[in-house]
Amino acid sequence: MGRILLIDGDPGERLILRSRLTESGHEMLVAESGAKGLAEARAGSAELVLLSTDLGGGVDGAEVCRRLKATPGLNRMPVVVYSHTPASNKVTERMYDAGCDVFVSRAQLPHLDRIIEVHLRVKMQGDGLSDQNRVLERENRRLEEE
C-alpha cells in the first residue's frame, strides 16, 4: 500500500500502530522522537507521516509538522496527526496552524486505516498531476523552440 513514517514517543503505542498498519499492508518506518522523525523524513522514502501529539521532550509534534511543511520536497507529503489522549481545541488548532492535513482524535483512532488510505490516494493523484504538468511544460518548451 504505502510507506508510512510513524513518529511517536510512546514505545507501546508505536508497537501497536506499527503492527496494525503492517497488517494492513503498509511498509512502516518508525521514529521515537521528533528530531529522529525529521531526519527519517528527509531521507526521502516515506509517502505519509503519522505523527503523535505526545512526543515528550525535544521537538514537539507541532514543530515537526511545521518543519516538514517548510521543507521543499516534503511539503506535499500528507501529515496525519493523532492523539491517544483527549486533545483540547487548543492542541488541535496548533496542529492545523502548523500545517497538518488531518487531526485524528482519540475517538477516531479506530478509523485511522481508512484515513491513511484516503490521504495516500489523494497524494498519489496529486503526484500524477504533477508528473503530467512536467510533461506538458517540457512539450511546451519544445514547441516554443521549434
TIMAR-190033 format. One record per atom (N, C-alpha, C, CB): residue in one letter; atom name; x, y, z. Coordinates in Angstrom, 2 decimals, always signed. Glycine has a CB too. Example, Ala and Ser with C-alpha at 12.3 -4.5 7.8 and 13.67 -1.06 7.14 Angstrom:
2
A/N/+13.19/-5.69/+7.80 $
A/CA/+12.30/-4.50/+7.80 $
A/C/+13.20/-3.30/+7.80 $
A/CB/+11.31/-4.47/+9.05 $
S/N/+12.85/-2.25/+7.08 $
S/CA/+13.67/-1.06/+7.14 $
S/C/+12.90/+0.03/+7.87 $
S/CB/+14.08/-0.60/+5.72 $
//
This chain:
146
M/N/+0.83/-1.19/+0.00 $
M/CA/+0.00/+0.00/+0.00 $
M/C/+0.88/+1.25/+0.00 $
M/CB/-0.94/+0.00/+1.21 $
G/N/+1.45/+1.63/+1.14 $
G/CA/+2.26/+2.84/+1.20 $
G/C/+3.34/+2.75/+2.26 $
G/CB/+1.39/+4.04/+1.45 $
R/N/+4.33/+3.63/+2.14 $
R/CA/+5.39/+3.72/+3.16 $
R/C/+5.03/+4.84/+4.12 $
R/CB/+6.81/+3.97/+2.50 $
I/N/+4.85/+4.48/+5.36 $
I/CA/+4.40/+5.43/+6.38 $
I/C/+5.51/+5.62/+7.41 $
I/CB/+3.10/+4.94/+7.06 $
L/N/+5.79/+6.88/+7.70 $
L/CA/+6.72/+7.21/+8.78 $
L/C/+5.90/+7.49/+10.02 $
L/CB/+7.63/+8.44/+8.40 $
L/N/+6.06/+6.66/+11.03 $
L/CA/+5.36/+6.79/+12.30 $
L/C/+6.30/+7.46/+13.29 $
L/CB/+4.87/+5.41/+12.84 $
I/N/+5.87/+8.59/+13.84 $
I/CA/+6.66/+9.30/+14.84 $
I/C/+5.84/+9.36/+16.12 $
I/CB/+7.06/+10.75/+14.35 $
D/N/+6.28/+8.62/+17.13 $
D/CA/+5.55/+8.55/+18.40 $
D/C/+6.55/+8.30/+19.53 $
D/CB/+4.46/+7.42/+18.36 $
G/N/+6.43/+9.05/+20.60 $
G/CA/+7.34/+8.93/+21.74 $
G/C/+7.04/+7.76/+22.66 $
G/CB/+7.32/+10.17/+22.52 $
D/N/+5.90/+7.13/+22.52 $
D/CA/+5.49/+6.05/+23.40 $
D/C/+5.79/+4.69/+22.75 $
D/CB/+3.98/+6.16/+23.75 $
P/N/+6.72/+3.89/+23.34 $
P/CA/+7.09/+2.61/+22.71 $
P/C/+5.91/+1.66/+22.53 $
P/CB/+8.15/+1.93/+23.54 $
G/N/+4.99/+1.63/+23.48 $
G/CA/+3.84/+0.74/+23.38 $
G/C/+2.92/+1.14/+22.24 $
G/CB/+3.07/+0.73/+24.68 $
E/N/+2.66/+2.42/+22.13 $
E/CA/+1.79/+2.92/+21.05 $
E/C/+2.45/+2.70/+19.69 $
E/CB/+1.47/+4.41/+21.26 $
R/N/+3.77/+2.91/+19.62 $
R/CA/+4.49/+2.65/+18.36 $
R/C/+4.32/+1.20/+17.94 $
R/CB/+5.99/+2.99/+18.50 $
L/N/+4.48/+0.29/+18.89 $
L/CA/+4.36/-1.14/+18.60 $
L/C/+2.96/-1.49/+18.09 $
L/CB/+4.68/-1.96/+19.84 $
I/N/+1.95/-0.97/+18.77 $
I/CA/+0.56/-1.25/+18.39 $
I/C/+0.27/-0.72/+16.99 $
I/CB/-0.42/-0.64/+19.40 $
L/N/+0.60/+0.55/+16.75 $
L/CA/+0.31/+1.13/+15.43 $
L/C/+1.14/+0.49/+14.33 $
L/CB/+0.56/+2.64/+15.46 $
R/N/+2.39/+0.22/+14.62 $
R/CA/+3.25/-0.42/+13.61 $
R/C/+2.67/-1.78/+13.22 $
R/CB/+4.70/-0.58/+14.15 $
S/N/+2.27/-2.58/+14.20 $
S/CA/+1.69/-3.90/+13.92 $
S/C/+0.40/-3.77/+13.13 $
S/CB/+1.44/-4.67/+15.22 $
R/N/-0.45/-2.88/+13.58 $
R/CA/-1.76/-2.69/+12.94 $
R/C/-1.61/-2.27/+11.48 $
R/CB/-2.59/-1.65/+13.70 $
L/N/-0.73/-1.31/+11.23 $
L/CA/-0.58/-0.80/+9.87 $
L/C/+0.21/-1.75/+8.97 $
L/CB/+0.10/+0.56/+9.90 $
T/N/+1.13/-2.50/+9.56 $
T/CA/+1.85/-3.51/+8.79 $
T/C/+0.88/-4.60/+8.34 $
T/CB/+3.00/-4.12/+9.62 $
E/N/-0.03/-5.00/+9.22 $
E/CA/-1.05/-5.99/+8.87 $
E/C/-1.97/-5.49/+7.76 $
E/CB/-1.88/-6.36/+10.10 $
S/N/-2.13/-4.16/+7.68 $
S/CA/-2.96/-3.57/+6.62 $
S/C/-2.21/-3.45/+5.30 $
S/CB/-3.46/-2.19/+7.05 $
G/N/-0.93/-3.85/+5.30 $
G/CA/-0.17/-3.86/+4.06 $
G/C/+0.79/-2.70/+3.87 $
G/CB/-1.09/-3.89/+2.94 $
H/N/+0.94/-1.87/+4.88 $
H/CA/+1.84/-0.72/+4.76 $
H/C/+3.25/-1.08/+5.19 $
H/CB/+1.32/+0.46/+5.61 $
E/N/+4.21/-0.45/+4.55 $
E/CA/+5.60/-0.55/+4.98 $
E/C/+5.82/+0.55/+6.01 $
E/CB/+6.61/-0.43/+3.75 $
M/N/+6.36/+0.19/+7.16 $
M/CA/+6.48/+1.15/+8.26 $
M/C/+7.93/+1.56/+8.51 $
M/CB/+5.89/+0.57/+9.51 $
L/N/+8.12/+2.85/+8.68 $
L/CA/+9.36/+3.43/+9.18 $
L/C/+8.99/+4.03/+10.53 $
L/CB/+9.98/+4.51/+8.18 $
V/N/+9.83/+3.88/+11.52 $
V/CA/+9.46/+4.31/+12.86 $
V/C/+10.53/+5.19/+13.46 $
V/CB/+9.21/+3.09/+13.77 $
A/N/+10.08/+6.26/+14.14 $
A/CA/+10.98/+7.15/+14.86 $
A/C/+10.38/+7.43/+16.23 $
A/CB/+11.23/+8.49/+14.06 $
E/N/+11.24/+7.46/+17.24 $
E/CA/+10.74/+7.64/+18.61 $
E/C/+10.81/+9.08/+19.10 $
E/CB/+11.52/+6.76/+19.54 $
S/N/+11.28/+9.99/+18.26 $
S/CA/+11.34/+11.40/+18.66 $
S/C/+11.12/+12.27/+17.44 $
S/CB/+12.70/+11.74/+19.34 $
G/N/+10.80/+13.53/+17.70 $
G/CA/+10.59/+14.48/+16.61 $
G/C/+11.84/+14.68/+15.78 $
G/CB/+10.13/+15.80/+17.16 $
A/N/+12.99/+14.80/+16.44 $
A/CA/+14.25/+15.01/+15.72 $
A/C/+14.58/+13.82/+14.82 $
A/CB/+15.39/+15.26/+16.71 $
K/N/+14.40/+12.60/+15.34 $
K/CA/+14.67/+11.40/+14.53 $
K/C/+13.66/+11.28/+13.40 $
K/CB/+14.65/+10.13/+15.41 $
G/N/+12.44/+11.67/+13.67 $
G/CA/+11.41/+11.64/+12.63 $
G/C/+11.73/+12.59/+11.49 $
G/CB/+10.06/+11.97/+13.22 $
L/N/+12.19/+13.79/+11.83 $
L/CA/+12.57/+14.75/+10.80 $
L/C/+13.73/+14.21/+9.95 $
L/CB/+12.96/+16.09/+11.42 $
A/N/+14.71/+13.61/+10.60 $
A/CA/+15.84/+13.04/+9.87 $
A/C/+15.38/+11.92/+8.94 $
A/CB/+16.91/+12.50/+10.86 $
E/N/+14.50/+11.08/+9.43 $
E/CA/+13.97/+9.97/+8.62 $
E/C/+13.16/+10.51/+7.43 $
E/CB/+13.09/+9.02/+9.49 $
A/N/+12.36/+11.55/+7.67 $
A/CA/+11.56/+12.14/+6.60 $
A/C/+12.47/+12.74/+5.52 $
A/CB/+10.62/+13.23/+7.16 $
R/N/+13.54/+13.36/+5.95 $
R/CA/+14.47/+13.96/+4.99 $
R/C/+15.22/+12.92/+4.17 $
R/CB/+15.47/+14.85/+5.71 $
A/N/+15.29/+11.68/+4.68 $
A/CA/+15.91/+10.60/+3.91 $
A/C/+15.08/+10.31/+2.65 $
A/CB/+16.04/+9.32/+4.78 $
G/N/+13.81/+10.71/+2.68 $
G/CA/+13.01/+10.72/+1.47 $
G/C/+12.27/+9.47/+1.06 $
G/CB/+13.83/+11.09/+0.41 $
S/N/+12.10/+8.49/+1.92 $
S/CA/+11.44/+7.27/+1.47 $
S/C/+9.99/+7.14/+1.91 $
S/CB/+12.21/+6.09/+1.95 $
A/N/+9.49/+8.04/+2.76 $
A/CA/+8.11/+7.93/+3.25 $
A/C/+7.14/+8.63/+2.29 $
A/CB/+7.98/+8.54/+4.67 $
E/N/+5.91/+8.13/+2.27 $
E/CA/+4.85/+8.74/+1.46 $
E/C/+3.84/+9.50/+2.33 $
E/CB/+4.12/+7.66/+0.66 $
L/N/+3.85/+9.21/+3.63 $
L/CA/+2.93/+9.84/+4.56 $
L/C/+3.57/+9.82/+5.94 $
L/CB/+1.54/+9.13/+4.58 $
V/N/+3.34/+10.87/+6.72 $
V/CA/+3.83/+10.91/+8.09 $
V/C/+2.64/+10.78/+9.03 $
V/CB/+4.63/+12.23/+8.37 $
L/N/+2.76/+9.86/+9.96 $
L/CA/+1.77/+9.66/+11.02 $
L/C/+2.43/+10.14/+12.30 $
L/CB/+1.30/+8.14/+11.12 $
L/N/+1.93/+11.22/+12.85 $
L/CA/+2.61/+11.96/+13.91 $
L/C/+1.77/+12.06/+15.16 $
L/CB/+2.98/+13.34/+13.43 $
S/N/+2.33/+11.65/+16.28 $
S/CA/+1.64/+11.74/+17.56 $
S/C/+1.80/+13.14/+18.15 $
S/CB/+2.18/+10.69/+18.55 $
T/N/+0.78/+13.60/+18.84 $
T/CA/+0.90/+14.87/+19.55 $
T/C/+1.72/+14.68/+20.82 $
T/CB/-0.50/+15.44/+19.89 $
D/N/+1.88/+13.44/+21.25 $
D/CA/+2.53/+13.12/+22.51 $
D/C/+3.96/+12.62/+22.28 $
D/CB/+1.72/+12.08/+23.28 $
L/N/+4.85/+13.52/+21.90 $
L/CA/+6.23/+13.12/+21.62 $
L/C/+7.14/+13.22/+22.84 $
L/CB/+6.80/+13.95/+20.52 $
G/N/+6.70/+13.86/+23.87 $
G/CA/+7.57/+14.03/+25.04 $
G/C/+8.51/+15.20/+24.84 $
G/CB/+8.37/+12.75/+25.32 $
G/N/+9.72/+15.10/+25.36 $
G/CA/+10.69/+16.20/+25.27 $
G/C/+11.25/+16.38/+23.88 $
G/CB/+11.82/+15.97/+26.24 $
G/N/+12.01/+17.43/+23.70 $
G/CA/+12.62/+17.71/+22.40 $
G/C/+11.68/+18.44/+21.47 $
G/CB/+13.09/+16.44/+21.75 $
V/N/+11.76/+18.13/+20.19 $
V/CA/+10.94/+18.77/+19.18 $
V/C/+9.52/+18.22/+19.28 $
V/CB/+11.52/+18.55/+17.75 $
D/N/+8.54/+19.08/+19.52 $
D/CA/+7.16/+18.62/+19.69 $
D/C/+6.48/+18.40/+18.34 $
D/CB/+6.36/+19.62/+20.53 $
G/N/+5.29/+17.82/+18.38 $
G/CA/+4.57/+17.47/+17.17 $
G/C/+4.29/+18.65/+16.26 $
G/CB/+3.30/+16.82/+17.53 $
A/N/+3.89/+19.78/+16.84 $
A/CA/+3.59/+20.97/+16.02 $
A/C/+4.84/+21.45/+15.29 $
A/CB/+3.02/+22.10/+16.89 $
E/N/+5.98/+21.41/+15.97 $
E/CA/+7.23/+21.85/+15.34 $
E/C/+7.67/+20.87/+14.25 $
E/CB/+8.34/+22.00/+16.39 $
V/N/+7.49/+19.59/+14.48 $
V/CA/+7.81/+18.59/+13.45 $
V/C/+6.98/+18.87/+12.21 $
V/CB/+7.56/+17.15/+13.97 $
C/N/+5.69/+19.07/+12.40 $
C/CA/+4.79/+19.34/+11.29 $
C/C/+5.20/+20.63/+10.57 $
C/CB/+3.32/+19.45/+11.80 $
R/N/+5.47/+21.67/+11.31 $
R/CA/+5.86/+22.96/+10.73 $
R/C/+7.13/+22.80/+9.87 $
R/CB/+6.11/+24.01/+11.86 $
R/N/+8.10/+22.08/+10.40 $
R/CA/+9.36/+21.89/+9.65 $
R/C/+9.16/+21.03/+8.40 $
R/CB/+10.42/+21.23/+10.56 $
L/N/+8.33/+20.01/+8.50 $
L/CA/+8.04/+19.18/+7.32 $
L/C/+7.40/+20.02/+6.22 $
L/CB/+7.13/+18.01/+7.70 $
K/N/+6.43/+20.83/+6.60 $
K/CA/+5.70/+21.63/+5.62 $
K/C/+6.54/+22.79/+5.07 $
K/CB/+4.43/+22.17/+6.24 $
A/N/+7.64/+23.11/+5.74 $
A/CA/+8.53/+24.16/+5.27 $
A/C/+9.69/+23.63/+4.43 $
A/CB/+9.08/+24.94/+6.45 $
T/N/+9.80/+22.32/+4.32 $
T/CA/+10.92/+21.70/+3.61 $
T/C/+10.53/+21.37/+2.17 $
T/CB/+11.40/+20.44/+4.34 $
P/N/+11.21/+21.98/+1.19 $
P/CA/+10.91/+21.63/-0.20 $
P/C/+11.08/+20.13/-0.41 $
P/CB/+11.83/+22.43/-1.18 $
G/N/+10.16/+19.56/-1.16 $
G/CA/+10.20/+18.12/-1.40 $
G/C/+9.41/+17.33/-0.38 $
G/CB/+11.61/+17.65/-1.42 $
L/N/+9.24/+17.88/+0.81 $
L/CA/+8.45/+17.21/+1.85 $
L/C/+7.12/+17.92/+2.09 $
L/CB/+9.25/+17.14/+3.16 $
N/N/+7.01/+19.14/+1.62 $
N/CA/+5.83/+19.95/+1.96 $
N/C/+4.53/+19.41/+1.37 $
N/CB/+6.04/+21.35/+1.49 $
R/N/+4.60/+18.53/+0.38 $
R/CA/+3.37/+17.95/-0.18 $
R/C/+3.04/+16.60/+0.44 $
R/CB/+3.50/+17.81/-1.68 $
M/N/+3.92/+16.09/+1.30 $
M/CA/+3.67/+14.81/+1.94 $
M/C/+2.57/+14.98/+3.00 $
M/CB/+4.98/+14.24/+2.59 $
P/N/+1.54/+14.13/+2.96 $
P/CA/+0.48/+14.25/+3.96 $
P/C/+1.00/+14.00/+5.38 $
P/CB/-0.66/+13.27/+3.65 $
V/N/+0.55/+14.83/+6.31 $
V/CA/+0.88/+14.66/+7.72 $
V/C/-0.43/+14.42/+8.46 $
V/CB/+1.66/+15.91/+8.30 $
V/N/-0.57/+13.21/+8.99 $
V/CA/-1.75/+12.83/+9.76 $
V/C/-1.32/+12.86/+11.23 $
V/CB/-2.30/+11.40/+9.33 $
V/N/-1.94/+13.73/+12.00 $
V/CA/-1.62/+13.87/+13.42 $
V/C/-2.71/+13.18/+14.23 $
V/CB/-1.49/+15.37/+13.83 $
Y/N/-2.29/+12.48/+15.28 $
Y/CA/-3.26/+11.79/+16.12 $
Y/C/-2.89/+12.00/+17.59 $
Y/CB/-3.33/+10.28/+15.78 $
S/N/-3.88/+11.74/+18.43 $
S/CA/-3.67/+11.84/+19.87 $
S/C/-4.29/+10.63/+20.53 $
S/CB/-4.28/+13.15/+20.44 $
H/N/-3.53/+10.02/+21.46 $
H/CA/-4.04/+8.87/+22.21 $
H/C/-4.86/+9.31/+23.42 $
H/CB/-2.89/+7.97/+22.67 $
T/N/-4.74/+10.57/+23.75 $
T/CA/-5.48/+11.13/+24.88 $
T/C/-6.44/+12.18/+24.35 $
T/CB/-4.51/+11.75/+25.96 $
P/N/-7.46/+12.49/+25.11 $
P/CA/-8.36/+13.56/+24.64 $
P/C/-7.56/+14.85/+24.41 $
P/CB/-9.51/+13.79/+25.66 $
A/N/-7.73/+15.43/+23.24 $
A/CA/-6.98/+16.65/+22.89 $
A/C/-7.89/+17.86/+23.00 $
A/CB/-6.39/+16.54/+21.46 $
S/N/-7.33/+18.92/+23.52 $
S/CA/-8.09/+20.16/+23.63 $
S/C/-8.20/+20.83/+22.26 $
S/CB/-7.43/+21.13/+24.65 $
N/N/-9.12/+21.76/+22.16 $
N/CA/-9.25/+22.53/+20.93 $
N/C/-7.96/+23.29/+20.64 $
N/CB/-10.43/+23.50/+21.02 $
K/N/-7.26/+23.71/+21.69 $
K/CA/-6.01/+24.45/+21.52 $
K/C/-4.95/+23.58/+20.84 $
K/CB/-5.50/+24.95/+22.87 $
V/N/-4.85/+22.32/+21.26 $
V/CA/-3.88/+21.39/+20.65 $
V/C/-4.24/+21.16/+19.18 $
V/CB/-3.85/+20.04/+21.42 $
T/N/-5.50/+20.90/+18.92 $
T/CA/-5.95/+20.67/+17.55 $
T/C/-5.66/+21.90/+16.68 $
T/CB/-7.46/+20.35/+17.52 $
E/N/-5.96/+23.06/+17.18 $
E/CA/-5.72/+24.31/+16.46 $
E/C/-4.22/+24.50/+16.18 $
E/CB/-6.26/+25.50/+17.25 $
R/N/-3.37/+24.21/+17.16 $
R/CA/-1.91/+24.32/+16.97 $
R/C/-1.43/+23.42/+15.85 $
R/CB/-1.17/+23.97/+18.27 $
M/N/-1.96/+22.20/+15.79 $
M/CA/-1.53/+21.26/+14.78 $
M/C/-1.98/+21.70/+13.38 $
M/CB/-2.07/+19.85/+15.09 $
Y/N/-3.20/+22.19/+13.27 $
Y/CA/-3.65/+22.70/+11.97 $
Y/C/-2.88/+23.95/+11.58 $
Y/CB/-5.16/+23.00/+12.00 $
D/N/-2.59/+24.82/+12.53 $
D/CA/-1.78/+26.01/+12.24 $
D/C/-0.38/+25.62/+11.77 $
D/CB/-1.68/+26.91/+13.48 $
A/N/+0.13/+24.50/+12.27 $
A/CA/+1.46/+24.01/+11.88 $
A/C/+1.45/+23.37/+10.49 $
A/CB/+1.98/+23.01/+12.90 $
G/N/+0.25/+23.08/+9.97 $
G/CA/+0.15/+22.57/+8.61 $
G/C/-0.29/+21.13/+8.46 $
G/CB/+1.42/+22.72/+7.97 $
C/N/-0.74/+20.49/+9.54 $
C/CA/-1.16/+19.09/+9.39 $
C/C/-2.34/+19.00/+8.42 $
C/CB/-1.54/+18.47/+10.77 $
D/N/-2.44/+17.86/+7.76 $
D/CA/-3.51/+17.66/+6.79 $
D/C/-4.80/+17.19/+7.46 $
D/CB/-3.09/+16.67/+5.74 $
V/N/-4.65/+16.44/+8.55 $
V/CA/-5.82/+15.98/+9.28 $
V/C/-5.41/+15.68/+10.72 $
V/CB/-6.45/+14.71/+8.61 $
F/N/-6.33/+15.95/+11.64 $
F/CA/-6.11/+15.64/+13.05 $
F/C/-7.09/+14.54/+13.43 $
F/CB/-6.30/+16.91/+13.97 $
V/N/-6.57/+13.43/+13.92 $
V/CA/-7.39/+12.28/+14.31 $
V/C/-7.46/+12.25/+15.83 $
V/CB/-6.82/+10.95/+13.74 $
S/N/-8.66/+12.42/+16.33 $
S/CA/-8.84/+12.41/+17.78 $
S/C/-8.83/+10.97/+18.29 $
S/CB/-10.16/+13.11/+18.18 $
R/N/-8.75/+10.86/+19.59 $
R/CA/-8.75/+9.53/+20.23 $
R/C/-9.97/+8.71/+19.79 $
R/CB/-8.74/+9.67/+21.77 $
A/N/-11.13/+9.35/+19.72 $
A/CA/-12.36/+8.65/+19.34 $
A/C/-12.33/+8.18/+17.88 $
A/CB/-13.56/+9.56/+19.56 $
Q/N/-11.52/+8.83/+17.04 $
Q/CA/-11.46/+8.48/+15.63 $
Q/C/-10.37/+7.46/+15.30 $
Q/CB/-11.23/+9.72/+14.81 $
L/N/-9.53/+7.10/+16.27 $
L/CA/-8.42/+6.17/+16.02 $
L/C/-8.84/+4.84/+15.39 $
L/CB/-7.69/+5.89/+17.30 $
P/N/-10.03/+4.30/+15.70 $
P/CA/-10.42/+3.07/+15.02 $
P/C/-10.53/+3.23/+13.49 $
P/CB/-11.75/+2.58/+15.57 $
H/N/-10.68/+4.46/+13.00 $
H/CA/-10.82/+4.73/+11.57 $
H/C/-9.50/+5.16/+10.93 $
H/CB/-11.87/+5.81/+11.35 $
L/N/-8.40/+5.03/+11.66 $
L/CA/-7.11/+5.51/+11.18 $
L/C/-6.70/+4.87/+9.86 $
L/CB/-6.05/+5.25/+12.22 $
D/N/-6.93/+3.57/+9.69 $
D/CA/-6.56/+2.89/+8.45 $
D/C/-7.21/+3.56/+7.24 $
D/CB/-6.96/+1.40/+8.51 $
R/N/-8.49/+3.84/+7.36 $
R/CA/-9.25/+4.45/+6.24 $
R/C/-8.76/+5.87/+5.97 $
R/CB/-10.78/+4.46/+6.57 $
I/N/-8.49/+6.62/+7.03 $
I/CA/-8.00/+7.99/+6.88 $
I/C/-6.66/+7.99/+6.15 $
I/CB/-7.86/+8.68/+8.26 $
I/N/-5.78/+7.08/+6.52 $
I/CA/-4.48/+6.97/+5.86 $
I/C/-4.66/+6.59/+4.40 $
I/CB/-3.58/+5.93/+6.57 $
E/N/-5.52/+5.63/+4.14 $
E/CA/-5.77/+5.19/+2.76 $
E/C/-6.22/+6.35/+1.89 $
E/CB/-6.82/+4.07/+2.75 $
V/N/-7.14/+7.16/+2.39 $
V/CA/-7.65/+8.30/+1.63 $
V/C/-6.53/+9.30/+1.35 $
V/CB/-8.79/+8.99/+2.39 $
H/N/-5.71/+9.61/+2.33 $
H/CA/-4.64/+10.59/+2.13 $
H/C/-3.54/+10.07/+1.21 $
H/CB/-4.03/+10.98/+3.48 $
L/N/-3.27/+8.78/+1.24 $
L/CA/-2.30/+8.21/+0.29 $
L/C/-2.85/+8.27/-1.13 $
L/CB/-1.97/+6.75/+0.67 $
R/N/-4.15/+8.02/-1.29 $
R/CA/-4.76/+8.09/-2.62 $
R/C/-4.73/+9.52/-3.16 $
R/CB/-6.20/+7.56/-2.57 $
V/N/-5.05/+10.49/-2.32 $
V/CA/-5.01/+11.89/-2.74 $
V/C/-3.58/+12.30/-3.12 $
V/CB/-5.54/+12.81/-1.62 $
K/N/-2.60/+11.85/-2.33 $
K/CA/-1.20/+12.16/-2.65 $
K/C/-0.81/+11.56/-3.99 $
K/CB/-0.27/+11.64/-1.54 $
M/N/-1.22/+10.31/-4.24 $
M/CA/-0.89/+9.65/-5.50 $
M/C/-1.51/+10.41/-6.68 $
M/CB/-1.39/+8.19/-5.48 $
Q/N/-2.74/+10.87/-6.52 $
Q/CA/-3.38/+11.64/-7.59 $
Q/C/-2.65/+12.96/-7.81 $
Q/CB/-4.86/+11.91/-7.24 $
G/N/-2.26/+13.63/-6.73 $
G/CA/-1.51/+14.88/-6.85 $
G/C/-0.16/+14.67/-7.52 $
G/CB/-1.30/+15.51/-5.48 $
D/N/+0.52/+13.57/-7.17 $
D/CA/+1.80/+13.25/-7.80 $
D/C/+1.61/+12.99/-9.29 $
D/CB/+2.45/+12.02/-7.12 $
G/N/+0.54/+12.31/-9.65 $
G/CA/+0.25/+12.05/-11.06 $
G/C/+0.01/+13.34/-11.83 $
G/CB/-0.96/+11.13/-11.20 $
L/N/-0.72/+14.26/-11.22 $
L/CA/-0.96/+15.55/-11.87 $
L/C/+0.32/+16.35/-12.01 $
L/CB/-1.99/+16.35/-11.08 $
S/N/+1.18/+16.29/-11.01 $
S/CA/+2.48/+16.98/-11.10 $
S/C/+3.32/+16.40/-12.23 $
S/CB/+3.24/+16.89/-9.77 $
D/N/+3.31/+15.08/-12.36 $
D/CA/+4.05/+14.44/-13.44 $
D/C/+3.51/+14.87/-14.80 $
D/CB/+3.98/+12.91/-13.29 $
Q/N/+2.19/+14.90/-14.94 $
Q/CA/+1.58/+15.34/-16.19 $
Q/C/+1.94/+16.79/-16.49 $
Q/CB/+0.05/+15.17/-16.13 $
N/N/+1.95/+17.62/-15.47 $
N/CA/+2.29/+19.03/-15.64 $
N/C/+3.72/+19.18/-16.14 $
N/CB/+2.10/+19.78/-14.32 $
R/N/+4.66/+18.40/-15.59 $
R/CA/+6.05/+18.46/-16.04 $
R/C/+6.18/+18.04/-17.51 $
R/CB/+6.94/+17.56/-15.17 $
V/N/+5.44/+17.01/-17.90 $
V/CA/+5.47/+16.56/-19.29 $
V/C/+4.94/+17.66/-20.21 $
V/CB/+4.64/+15.26/-19.47 $
L/N/+3.83/+18.28/-19.82 $
L/CA/+3.26/+19.36/-20.63 $
L/C/+4.19/+20.56/-20.71 $
L/CB/+1.91/+19.79/-20.05 $
E/N/+4.86/+20.89/-19.62 $
E/CA/+5.81/+22.01/-19.65 $
E/C/+6.97/+21.72/-20.59 $
E/CB/+6.34/+22.30/-18.23 $
R/N/+7.49/+20.50/-20.56 $
R/CA/+8.57/+20.12/-21.49 $
R/C/+8.10/+20.20/-22.93 $
R/CB/+9.08/+18.69/-21.18 $
E/N/+6.90/+19.71/-23.19 $
E/CA/+6.35/+19.75/-24.54 $
E/C/+6.15/+21.19/-25.00 $
E/CB/+5.02/+18.98/-24.59 $
N/N/+5.67/+22.05/-24.11 $
N/CA/+5.51/+23.47/-24.45 $
N/C/+6.85/+24.11/-24.79 $
N/CB/+4.84/+24.23/-23.30 $
R/N/+7.88/+23.83/-24.00 $
R/CA/+9.21/+24.37/-24.29 $
R/C/+9.73/+23.89/-25.64 $
R/CB/+10.21/+23.98/-23.17 $
R/N/+9.52/+22.61/-25.91 $
R/CA/+9.95/+22.05/-27.19 $
R/C/+9.24/+22.73/-28.35 $
R/CB/+9.69/+20.54/-27.23 $
L/N/+7.92/+22.93/-28.22 $
L/CA/+7.17/+23.58/-29.27 $
L/C/+7.58/+25.04/-29.46 $
L/CB/+5.68/+23.49/-28.97 $
E/N/+7.87/+25.73/-28.37 $
E/CA/+8.32/+27.12/-28.46 $
E/C/+9.68/+27.21/-29.16 $
E/CB/+8.41/+27.74/-27.06 $
E/N/+10.53/+26.24/-28.94 $
E/CA/+11.85/+26.24/-29.56 $
E/C/+11.77/+25.96/-31.05 $
E/CB/+12.76/+25.21/-28.89 $
E/N/+10.76/+25.24/-31.48 $
E/CA/+10.61/+24.93/-32.91 $
E/C/+10.05/+26.10/-33.59 $
E/CB/+9.71/+23.71/-33.15 $
//
